[in-house]
């Protein structure tokens, strides 16, 4: 009969510490992205005279792209290759089938 190797208490606790570190790192990334977003919004307001209502309207329009107002950005639907028509792989610089270069879409999920 198979016996799993003995795991000490320290070994069992380490995965939890790794998860805590990952959560802390993700929280830092969220904070960094919030700072960047706010800085970009301030630049747009100052340079182009936009108002908060403009930002809220655009957020709402993006949120509703999938037909649901749920506070989430919809995932992009698969698109066909402009050259061969086959379905493109996500985040690929070229079509997997014909090699056609694909324009970057930085906000696709």
N, C-alpha and C positions, 0 to 999 in steps of 0.2 A: 504494500500500500504506500502511496506517495505521501511524504511528510513535508509540508512547507518548511522552509528554513526558519529558524528561530528569529523573531524580531524583537529587539529590545524596545523598551519604552521610548528611548531617544529616536530610534529608527521610525517608529510609528508617528512621532510628533513632527519630524522633519517635513513631510509633505504639507502639513498645515502651515508651517513657517514659510515654505515656498509659495503657497497660495497667498498668504498675507503679503509677502513681498510683491507678488504680481498685482494684487489689488492696490497696494500703495503706488506702484509704478503707473497703473492705469488711472488712478486718481490724479496723479501728477500730469499725465497726458491730457486729461479732461480739463484741468485748470489751465494748462498751456493753450489749448484750443479755444477756451473761453476768452483768454486774454487776446489772442490773435483775432477772434471774431469781433470782439468789442473794439479793438484798434481799427480794424477795417471799416466797421460801421461808423466810427467817429470821422474817419477820413472821408467816407462817402457823404456824410451829413455836411461836413465843412466845405468840401469841394463842389458838391452838386446840389446843396440845399434840400436834401431829402428830409423827410420827417418820420417819426416813429410809426405812424400809420402806414407809410410806404413799406417799411420793413415787415410789419405785421401782415399786411396784405400779401406780400410775396411769400412769406413763410406759410401762410394759409393756402396759397395756390399750389405750392410745392407739396404740402401735406396732402392735399386733395387729389393729387395726380393718380392715386390708386382708388379714388372714390370714397375714401374714409378719412375723416378728420380725427386722427388718433395720435398726433404728435410724433409720428415716425416718417422718415423718408422712405418712399416706396422703392423697392428694388427694381432695377432696370430689366426690361424684358430682353430676351435674346434677340439679336439683330442678325439679318443676313449679310453675308459678305457682299460688298458692292460689285465684285468681279465675278465670283462663281455662284453666289446666291445661297451657299450653305451656311448653316448657323455658326456664328462666331463664338469662340471660347471667350470667357470673361477675362479681362485684364491681359489680353495677349497683344503683342505689338504687330503680329501678322496672322493672317488666316492660316489655320492648321492644314487646310486642304490645298490651297493654291499659292500661298505665300504672299498674297497681297498685303501691303502695309496698311495698318488700321490706325486711324486718327485716335489719339488718346482721349479718353473721356474720364477726367479725374474725379468726378463726383458720382460715378456709377458704383453701385454696391452689388 
